[in-house]
Amino acid sequence: MTDILIDAADGGQFSAYLAEPEGTAKAPGMIVIQEIFGVNANVRAICDDYARAGYLAIAPDLFWRQEPGVQLDSTTKEGWARAMEFFQGFSETKGVEDLIATLAWLRTHPRVANKIGDVGYCLGGKLAYLMSTRSDTDASVGYYGVGIEGSIGEAGAITKPLLLHAAEKDGFSSPEALKEIREGLAPIVHATVESYPGVDHAFARKGGEHYDAAAAELADRRTAEFFAKYLKA
């Protein structure tokens, strides 16, 4: 587990946390896309879990243009306040460009097999959707992405498998937004939307206020099966 540097498409460099599986054999790649709290301990733990599951996992710092190395505590008011400031100053376009640069970096890694996926949470959930529309990633998973309905017009560009997990009681979204997303993705044979009744935003964040063990376990199992099918087969 280490931090590495990646060249941005528009100049400069950003850091990324890299977790490699044991041994020397090649493995599928996995881009873990941060929440609004930066590449904090939770995101790094997710990378470590993917490495243990046999993926070469990487989490790029997407807030680097505002402040490099952001790692916020999602359990404090101060952490939330700072996170919202970074979110307000964040460029989705630049964020996706950095994710595409991360994808390109992974494709050159000597241990990466031929397939690479991405998984994102909250802000990262929206970005995972945009990776499915704007990049050649092999499979994408988004957990409770906020604002996907605003970019649902891009859905026609999806050519690789996409799985979205939606919280039916998401305080940062609405039933109407979920309906728009479902309808927009309905014609896309590679896209699946799974919804989880009675749970709020960030139901899969361990230690979070709205963590729901049953829903998180189901979503994580579906995700593991999805990536095993499309990245390891």
C-alpha positions in Angstrom: 0.0 0.0 0.0 1.5 3.3 -1.1 0.9 6.7 -2.6 2.0 7.3 -6.2 1.8 10.3 -8.6 -0.1 10.5 -11.8 0.3 13.1 -14.6 -2.9 15.1 -15.2 -4.0 15.6 -18.8 -3.9 19.4 -18.4 -0.6 19.6 -16.5 0.5 19.0 -13.0 0.4 15.8 -11.0 -2.0 14.3 -8.5 -1.5 11.6 -5.9 -3.3 8.3 -5.7 -3.4 5.6 -3.1 -2.4 2.2 -4.5 -3.1 -1.2 -3.0 -1.8 -4.3 -4.7 -2.9 -7.9 -4.1 -0.4 -10.4 -2.6 1.9 -12.2 -4.9 3.2 -11.2 -8.4 0.4 -12.5 -10.6 -1.5 -10.1 -12.9 -4.9 -8.9 -11.6 -7.8 -6.8 -12.8 -7.6 -3.1 -12.0 -10.0 -1.2 -9.8 -10.4 2.6 -9.5 -12.0 3.5 -6.2 -13.7 6.9 -6.5 -13.8 9.0 -3.4 -16.7 10.6 -1.6 -16.7 14.3 -0.8 -14.3 13.6 2.1 -11.2 13.0 0.0 -9.1 9.9 -0.1 -9.5 9.3 3.7 -9.2 6.2 5.8 -12.5 4.9 4.6 -11.6 5.1 0.9 -8.1 3.6 1.6 -9.8 0.7 3.5 -12.0 0.0 0.5 -8.9 -0.1 -1.7 -7.3 -2.5 0.7 -10.4 -4.7 0.6 -10.3 -4.8 -3.2 -6.6 -5.7 -3.1 -7.4 -8.6 -0.7 -10.1 -9.7 -3.2 -7.6 -9.9 -6.0 -7.7 -6.5 -7.6 -5.0 -3.9 -8.0 -6.9 -1.0 -6.5 -6.2 2.8 -6.8 -8.0 5.8 -5.4 -6.9 9.1 -7.0 -7.1 12.4 -5.2 -9.8 14.4 -7.0 -9.6 17.5 -4.9 -6.0 18.2 -5.6 -6.7 21.3 -7.7 -8.2 22.9 -4.6 -6.0 21.3 -1.9 -3.8 18.2 -2.3 -4.1 15.3 0.2 -7.6 16.0 1.6 -8.6 13.4 4.2 -11.7 14.5 6.2 -13.6 12.8 9.0 -17.1 12.1 7.9 -18.3 11.8 11.5 -17.7 15.4 12.5 -19.5 18.7 11.7 -16.2 20.2 10.8 -15.4 17.4 8.4 -18.8 17.9 6.7 -18.4 21.6 6.5 -15.0 21.3 4.8 -16.3 18.5 2.5 -19.1 20.7 1.3 -16.7 23.5 0.5 -14.6 21.2 -1.6 -17.7 19.8 -3.3 -18.9 23.3 -4.2 -15.5 24.1 -5.8 -15.2 20.8 -7.6 -15.3 20.4 -11.4 -17.0 17.2 -12.5 -15.4 17.6 -15.9 -11.9 17.8 -14.5 -12.6 15.0 -12.1 -13.6 12.7 -14.9 -10.5 13.7 -16.8 -8.3 12.8 -13.8 -10.1 9.4 -13.5 -9.5 8.8 -17.2 -5.8 9.7 -16.6 -5.8 7.2 -13.7 -7.4 4.6 -16.0 -4.6 5.2 -18.5 -2.0 4.9 -15.8 -3.4 1.6 -14.7 -3.4 0.2 -18.2 0.4 0.6 -18.2 1.0 -1.1 -14.9 2.8 -4.4 -15.3 0.6 -6.2 -12.9 -2.8 -5.1 -14.4 -4.6 -7.7 -16.5 -6.6 -6.6 -19.5 -9.7 -5.4 -17.6 -10.2 -2.4 -15.3 -13.4 -1.4 -13.4 -14.4 1.5 -11.2 -16.5 1.9 -8.1 -17.6 5.2 -6.5 -19.6 6.4 -3.6 -21.7 9.6 -3.2 -19.8 12.1 -5.4 -17.9 9.1 -6.7 -21.2 7.3 -7.5 -22.0 10.1 -9.9 -18.5 10.0 -11.3 -18.7 6.3 -11.8 -21.8 6.9 -13.9 -19.9 9.5 -15.9 -17.0 7.1 -16.4 -19.4 4.7 -18.0 -20.5 7.4 -20.4 -17.2 9.1 -21.1 -14.5 6.5 -20.8 -13.6 2.9 -22.0 -13.6 1.4 -18.5 -14.7 -2.2 -18.5 -17.4 -2.0 -15.8 -18.7 0.7 -13.4 -20.5 0.6 -10.1 -22.0 3.7 -8.4 -23.3 3.8 -4.8 -25.9 6.4 -4.1 -24.6 8.9 -6.7 -26.2 12.3 -6.4 -27.3 14.2 -9.5 -27.1 11.4 -12.0 -30.5 12.4 -13.4 -28.9 15.7 -14.5 -26.6 13.8 -16.8 -29.0 11.0 -17.9 -28.9 12.4 -21.4 -25.4 10.8 -21.7 -26.8 7.3 -21.1 -26.8 6.5 -24.8 -23.0 6.5 -24.7 -22.9 3.5 -22.3 -21.4 0.4 -24.0 -20.0 -1.5 -21.0 -21.8 -2.8 -17.9 -23.0 -0.3 -15.3 -24.5 -1.1 -11.9 -26.1 1.6 -9.7 -27.1 1.2 -6.1 -29.8 3.7 -4.9 -31.1 4.5 -1.5 -34.9 4.9 -1.6 -34.8 7.4 1.4 -31.7 9.3 0.1 -31.7 12.7 1.8 -29.6 14.1 -1.0 -31.8 12.9 -3.8 -35.5 12.1 -4.4 -37.9 9.5 -5.6 -38.5 11.6 -8.7 -34.7 11.6 -9.4 -34.6 7.8 -9.1 -37.5 7.5 -11.4 -35.7 9.7 -14.0 -32.6 7.5 -13.7 -34.5 4.3 -14.1 -36.4 5.6 -17.1 -33.3 7.0 -18.7 -31.3 3.7 -18.3 -34.2 1.4 -19.2 -33.2 1.2 -22.9 -29.5 0.5 -22.0 -29.1 -3.3 -21.9 -25.8 -3.0 -20.0 -27.2 -0.9 -17.2 -28.9 -2.1 -13.9 -30.3 0.0 -11.1 -30.8 -1.7 -7.7 -32.7 0.2 -5.0 -32.7 -0.3 -1.3 -35.9 0.5 0.6 -35.9 2.3 3.9 -32.2 3.3 3.8 -30.7 6.7 3.5 -27.6 8.1 1.7 -24.3 6.4 2.5 -26.0 3.3 3.8 -22.8 1.4 2.9 -20.3 3.6 4.7 -19.1 1.7 7.7 -19.3 3.8 10.9 -21.5 6.3 9.2 -24.7 7.7 10.7 -26.9 5.9 8.1 -25.0 2.7 7.8 -27.3 -0.3 7.3 -25.5 -3.6 7.6 -28.1 -5.6 5.7 -28.4 -3.2 2.8 -24.6 -2.7 2.6 -24.0 -6.5 2.6 -26.5 -7.0 -0.2 -25.1 -4.1 -2.3 -21.5 -5.3 -1.7 -22.4 -8.8 -2.6 -24.0 -7.7 -5.8 -21.0 -5.5 -6.6 -18.6 -8.4 -6.0 -20.6 -10.7 -8.3 -20.8 -8.0 -10.9 -17.1 -7.3 -11.0 -16.2 -11.0 -10.9 -18.4 -11.6 -13.9 -17.2 -8.7 -16.0 -13.6 -8.2 -14.9 -12.3 -11.7 -13.8 -14.1 -13.9 -16.3 
